[in-house]
Amino acid sequence: MARPIWTGSLSFGLLNIPIQLMPGERRTDISFRMLDSRTKSPVRYERVNADTGEEVPWKEIVKAYEYDKGSYVVLEPSDIAAAASDNKEMIVLDAFVDERAISPAYLEKPYLLVPGKKAEKGYVLLREVLKKSGRVGIGRVVIRTREYLSMVVPEGDALMLILMRFPQELVDPAEYKIPEGGTSKWKITPKEMEMARTLLESMSAEWKPDDYRDEFRERLTAVIKKRIKTKGATTRIEEEEEAPPVEAATNVVDFMALLQQSLKKKGAAGKGDDTGDGGGGGKTAKKTARAPAKKAARTVAKARKQA
């Protein structure tokens, strides 16, 4: 069983749901190890000083940023820690937006959210309200040292966290030579359009993920098995034992009271502000969404200290 990335909580309004952040993908790439062709010994990567050619121990390595060609500034661990978010081991949802408004270009990597003990009710509550509303939760999450934009979306009986790209990470299509204009500009005739539509309809099908396999991996696996039988060469790698997962701290929660408090906090600011754009409406909605989220984060942090 996979180990959790971290154990923490999912927060929206004043509701706090203890969860485990679990891997949501399984890499199936076939990896190779480099060997010395003369002795068949493993080849290691070494950290070598570019000037002296000597190997550098880990304790002597520091991180530096190249702010100009050939010019670096060294960063201390405290410098990086100062830039880190306070929301460690917590997913704070700032807004709920229309899922259809999010371009697939923003989606990056999936994780699964698993509820802690006695957290099932809050988990199901959020899952079902997302399903019925057609909206997804948008917030931020810290994984290791980096903060990511993220989306919480229902997937069957599960809640899935999908890491998202920030807008500045996407390339503007205008940077490339993309054909502009419609069919008339490119002299596409109605008959060509009809034929293309007919072809598309003839190839239409239901999405069945199990119909698609990594055929290259299958063929390469067969080649490897054949080589093993021919050469009789195997390599044994000792796997590390998995540590038992740590359960999140849980408490019996009065969901109705927390929901009522969250709505009171939002107050009159939420009235008449539904623009229908799927993003909760303008700057006012963003501010009102963040306020209870931040307070919830402080409440959870205080509860953790008392525990």
Contacts in CASP RR format, 6 or more apart in sequence:
PFRMAT RR
TARGET T0000
AUTHOR 0000-0000-0000
METHOD contacts of the structure
MODEL  1
MARPIWTGSLSFGLLNIPIQLMPGERRTDISFRMLDSRTKSPVRYERVNA
DTGEEVPWKEIVKAYEYDKGSYVVLEPSDIAAAASDNKEMIVLDAFVDER
AISPAYLEKPYLLVPGKKAEKGYVLLREVLKKSGRVGIGRVVIRTREYLS
MVVPEGDALMLILMRFPQELVDPAEYKIPEGGTSKWKITPKEMEMARTLL
ESMSAEWKPDDYRDEFRERLTAVIKKRIKTKGATTRIEEEEEAPPVEAAT
NVVDFMALLQQSLKKKGAAGKGDDTGDGGGGGKTAKKTARAPAKKAARTV
AKARKQA
1 242 0 8 1.000
2 22 0 8 1.000
2 23 0 8 1.000
3 242 0 8 1.000
3 243 0 8 1.000
3 245 0 8 1.000
4 20 0 8 1.000
4 21 0 8 1.000
4 22 0 8 1.000
4 114 0 8 1.000
4 245 0 8 1.000
4 246 0 8 1.000
5 21 0 8 1.000
5 22 0 8 1.000
5 23 0 8 1.000
5 111 0 8 1.000
5 143 0 8 1.000
6 20 0 8 1.000
6 21 0 8 1.000
6 89 0 8 1.000
6 143 0 8 1.000
7 18 0 8 1.000
7 19 0 8 1.000
7 20 0 8 1.000
7 21 0 8 1.000
7 89 0 8 1.000
7 245 0 8 1.000
7 246 0 8 1.000
7 247 0 8 1.000
7 248 0 8 1.000
8 18 0 8 1.000
8 19 0 8 1.000
8 20 0 8 1.000
8 21 0 8 1.000
8 89 0 8 1.000
8 90 0 8 1.000
8 248 0 8 1.000
9 16 0 8 1.000
9 17 0 8 1.000
9 18 0 8 1.000
9 19 0 8 1.000
9 89 0 8 1.000
9 90 0 8 1.000
9 91 0 8 1.000
9 248 0 8 1.000
9 300 0 8 1.000
10 16 0 8 1.000
10 17 0 8 1.000
10 19 0 8 1.000
10 90 0 8 1.000
10 91 0 8 1.000
10 93 0 8 1.000
10 113 0 8 1.000
10 126 0 8 1.000
10 152 0 8 1.000
10 159 0 8 1.000
11 17 0 8 1.000
11 90 0 8 1.000
11 91 0 8 1.000
11 92 0 8 1.000
11 93 0 8 1.000
11 293 0 8 1.000
11 296 0 8 1.000
11 297 0 8 1.000
11 300 0 8 1.000
12 92 0 8 1.000
12 93 0 8 1.000
12 126 0 8 1.000
12 137 0 8 1.000
12 262 0 8 1.000
12 293 0 8 1.000
12 296 0 8 1.000
13 93 0 8 1.000
13 258 0 8 1.000
13 262 0 8 1.000
13 265 0 8 1.000
13 292 0 8 1.000
13 293 0 8 1.000
13 295 0 8 1.000
13 296 0 8 1.000
14 258 0 8 1.000
14 259 0 8 1.000
14 261 0 8 1.000
14 262 0 8 1.000
14 265 0 8 1.000
14 292 0 8 1.000
14 295 0 8 1.000
14 296 0 8 1.000
14 299 0 8 1.000
15 122 0 8 1.000
15 125 0 8 1.000
15 126 0 8 1.000
15 253 0 8 1.000
15 255 0 8 1.000
15 258 0 8 1.000
15 259 0 8 1.000
15 262 0 8 1.000
15 296 0 8 1.000
16 253 0 8 1.000
16 296 0 8 1.000
16 299 0 8 1.000
16 300 0 8 1.000
17 115 0 8 1.000
17 119 0 8 1.000
17 122 0 8 1.000
17 123 0 8 1.000
17 126 0 8 1.000
18 115 0 8 1.000
18 116 0 8 1.000
18 117 0 8 1.000
18 119 0 8 1.000
18 248 0 8 1.000
18 249 0 8 1.000
18 250 0 8 1.000
19 91 0 8 1.000
19 113 0 8 1.000
19 114 0 8 1.000
19 115 0 8 1.000
19 116 0 8 1.000
19 119 0 8 1.000
19 123 0 8 1.000
19 248 0 8 1.000
20 113 0 8 1.000
20 114 0 8 1.000
20 116 0 8 1.000
20 245 0 8 1.000
20 248 0 8 1.000
21 91 0 8 1.000
21 111 0 8 1.000
21 112 0 8 1.000
21 113 0 8 1.000
21 141 0 8 1.000
21 143 0 8 1.000
21 161 0 8 1.000
22 111 0 8 1.000
22 112 0 8 1.000
22 113 0 8 1.000
22 114 0 8 1.000
23 111 0 8 1.000
23 112 0 8 1.000
24 110 0 8 1.000
24 111 0 8 1.000
24 112 0 8 1.000
24 160 0 8 1.000
25 109 0 8 1.000
25 110 0 8 1.000
28 214 0 8 1.000
28 217 0 8 1.000
29 217 0 8 1.000
30 217 0 8 1.000
30 220 0 8 1.000
30 221 0 8 1.000
30 224 0 8 1.000
33 42 0 8 1.000
33 235 0 8 1.000
34 42 0 8 1.000
34 43 0 8 1.000
35 41 0 8 1.000
35 42 0 8 1.000
35 43 0 8 1.000
36 42 0 8 1.000
36 43 0 8 1.000
40 233 0 8 1.000
46 55 0 8 1.000
47 55 0 8 1.000
47 56 0 8 1.000
47 57 0 8 1.000
47 58 0 8 1.000
47 61 0 8 1.000
48 54 0 8 1.000
48 55 0 8 1.000
48 56 0 8 1.000
49 55 0 8 1.000
49 56 0 8 1.000
62 74 0 8 1.000
62 75 0 8 1.000
62 76 0 8 1.000
63 74 0 8 1.000
63 75 0 8 1.000
63 80 0 8 1.000
64 72 0 8 1.000
64 73 0 8 1.000
64 74 0 8 1.000
64 75 0 8 1.000
65 72 0 8 1.000
65 73 0 8 1.000
65 75 0 8 1.000
66 72 0 8 1.000
67 73 0 8 1.000
80 145 0 8 1.000
84 142 0 8 1.000
84 145 0 8 1.000
84 147 0 8 1.000
85 140 0 8 1.000
85 142 0 8 1.000
85 147 0 8 1.000
86 297 0 8 1.000
87 140 0 8 1.000
87 141 0 8 1.000
87 142 0 8 1.000
87 147 0 8 1.000
87 297 0 8 1.000
88 142 0 8 1.000
89 142 0 8 1.000
90 141 0 8 1.000
90 297 0 8 1.000
90 300 0 8 1.000
91 113 0 8 1.000
91 139 0 8 1.000
91 140 0 8 1.000
91 141 0 8 1.000
91 150 0 8 1.000
91 152 0 8 1.000
91 161 0 8 1.000
92 139 0 8 1.000
92 140 0 8 1.000
92 293 0 8 1.000
92 294 0 8 1.000
92 296 0 8 1.000
92 297 0 8 1.000
93 137 0 8 1.000
93 138 0 8 1.000
93 139 0 8 1.000
93 152 0 8 1.000
93 293 0 8 1.000
94 138 0 8 1.000
94 139 0 8 1.000
94 140 0 8 1.000
94 286 0 8 1.000
94 289 0 8 1.000
94 290 0 8 1.000
94 293 0 8 1.000
95 137 0 8 1.000
95 138 0 8 1.000
95 139 0 8 1.000
95 279 0 8 1.000
95 280 0 8 1.000
95 285 0 8 1.000
95 286 0 8 1.000
95 289 0 8 1.000
96 130 0 8 1.000
96 133 0 8 1.000
96 135 0 8 1.000
96 136 0 8 1.000
96 137 0 8 1.000
96 138 0 8 1.000
96 279 0 8 1.000
96 280 0 8 1.000
97 135 0 8 1.000
97 136 0 8 1.000
97 137 0 8 1.000
97 138 0 8 1.000
97 278 0 8 1.000
97 279 0 8 1.000
97 280 0 8 1.000
98 134 0 8 1.000
98 135 0 8 1.000
98 276 0 8 1.000
98 277 0 8 1.000
98 278 0 8 1.000
98 279 0 8 1.000
99 134 0 8 1.000
99 135 0 8 1.000
99 136 0 8 1.000
99 153 0 8 1.000
101 277 0 8 1.000
101 278 0 8 1.000
101 279 0 8 1.000
102 136 0 8 1.000
102 151 0 8 1.000
102 164 0 8 1.000
105 165 0 8 1.000
105 170 0 8 1.000
106 149 0 8 1.000
106 164 0 8 1.000
106 165 0 8 1.000
106 170 0 8 1.000
107 151 0 8 1.000
107 162 0 8 1.000
107 163 0 8 1.000
107 164 0 8 1.000
107 165 0 8 1.000
108 162 0 8 1.000
108 163 0 8 1.000
108 164 0 8 1.000
108 165 0 8 1.000
109 162 0 8 1.000
109 163 0 8 1.000
110 160 0 8 1.000
110 161 0 8 1.000
110 162 0 8 1.000
110 163 0 8 1.000
111 160 0 8 1.000
111 161 0 8 1.000
111 162 0 8 1.000
111 163 0 8 1.000
112 158 0 8 1.000
112 159 0 8 1.000
112 160 0 8 1.000
112 161 0 8 1.000
113 123 0 8 1.000
113 152 0 8 1.000
113 158 0 8 1.000
113 159 0 8 1.000
113 160 0 8 1.000
113 161 0 8 1.000
115 122 0 8 1.000
115 123 0 8 1.000
116 247 0 8 1.000
116 248 0 8 1.000
116 250 0 8 1.000
117 247 0 8 1.000
117 248 0 8 1.000
117 250 0 8 1.000
118 250 0 8 1.000
118 251 0 8 1.000
118 252 0 8 1.000
119 248 0 8 1.000
119 250 0 8 1.000
121 253 0 8 1.000
121 255 0 8 1.000
122 253 0 8 1.000
122 255 0 8 1.000
123 159 0 8 1.000
125 255 0 8 1.000
126 152 0 8 1.000
126 159 0 8 1.000
127 154 0 8 1.000
127 157 0 8 1.000
127 158 0 8 1.000
127 159 0 8 1.000
128 154 0 8 1.000
130 136 0 8 1.000
130 137 0 8 1.000
130 152 0 8 1.000
130 153 0 8 1.000
130 154 0 8 1.000
130 159 0 8 1.000
131 154 0 8 1.000
135 278 0 8 1.000
136 151 0 8 1.000
136 152 0 8 1.000
136 153 0 8 1.000
137 151 0 8 1.000
137 152 0 8 1.000
137 153 0 8 1.000
138 149 0 8 1.000
138 150 0 8 1.000
138 151 0 8 1.000
138 152 0 8 1.000
139 149 0 8 1.000
139 150 0 8 1.000
139 151 0 8 1.000
139 152 0 8 1.000
140 147 0 8 1.000
140 148 0 8 1.000
140 149 0 8 1.000
140 150 0 8 1.000
141 147 0 8 1.000
141 148 0 8 1.000
141 150 0 8 1.000
141 161 0 8 1.000
141 163 0 8 1.000
142 148 0 8 1.000
143 163 0 8 1.000
148 163 0 8 1.000
148 164 0 8 1.000
149 163 0 8 1.000
149 164 0 8 1.000
149 165 0 8 1.000
149 166 0 8 1.000
150 161 0 8 1.000
150 162 0 8 1.000
150 163 0 8 1.000
150 164 0 8 1.000
151 161 0 8 1.000
151 162 0 8 1.000
151 164 0 8 1.000
152 159 0 8 1.000
152 160 0 8 1.000
152 161 0 8 1.000
152 162 0 8 1.000
153 159 0 8 1.000
153 160 0 8 1.000
153 162 0 8 1.000
154 160 0 8 1.000
179 186 0 8 1.000
182 188 0 8 1.000
183 193 0 8 1.000
228 234 0 8 1.000
249 304 0 8 1.000
249 307 0 8 1.000
251 303 0 8 1.000
262 292 0 8 1.000
265 291 0 8 1.000
265 292 0 8 1.000
265 295 0 8 1.000
266 288 0 8 1.000
266 292 0 8 1.000
267 288 0 8 1.000
269 284 0 8 1.000
269 285 0 8 1.000
269 287 0 8 1.000
269 288 0 8 1.000
270 284 0 8 1.000
270 285 0 8 1.000
270 288 0 8 1.000
273 280 0 8 1.000
273 281 0 8 1.000
273 282 0 8 1.000
273 284 0 8 1.000
273 285 0 8 1.000
274 280 0 8 1.000
274 281 0 8 1.000
275 281 0 8 1.000
275 282 0 8 1.000
279 285 0 8 1.000
280 286 0 8 1.000
280 289 0 8 1.000
END
